[in-house]
Amino acid sequence: MPEGKRPLPQPTPETRHFWEGTQAGELRLQRCNTCQKAYFPPRPFCPACGQREVSMFKASGKARLFSYVIHHRPVAGFDPPYAIAVVELDEGPRMMSNIVDCPQTPEALVLDMPLEVAFEKQTDEITLPLFRPAKG
Ligand SMILES: [Zn+2]
């Protein structure tokens, strides 16, 4: 286990549904009722058109590796080297995450590789959505 604790997000009223979702094993996104765009991170209005009528839905958990950087310095809660990745969800939004079950090397981390969400419980309140190479 890595030394120290990684910094964890603090749920807010706007993000609580997201963190309740990850605890339940669901990746919950929001979608605008007007323009139908899915978005992340959570907010009470559509970032594309500004409408406040938005709905929550359960995402597929499927994504592709959009970009990443490999860090070689130790940071609390991580064993270097580790990749900080941006994944693009099948529904469209991008999120920062880590890629697990995979060597943290440029040879293994291929851009556009298919990924699937993997939930990792950190505390009673926070379960992080990480991503691993999709099976099959
Ligand atoms: Zn909209």
Residues whose N, C-alpha, C, O or C-beta is under 5 A from the ligand:
A	BS01	ZN	C32 T34 C35 Q36 C46 A48 C49 G50 Q51
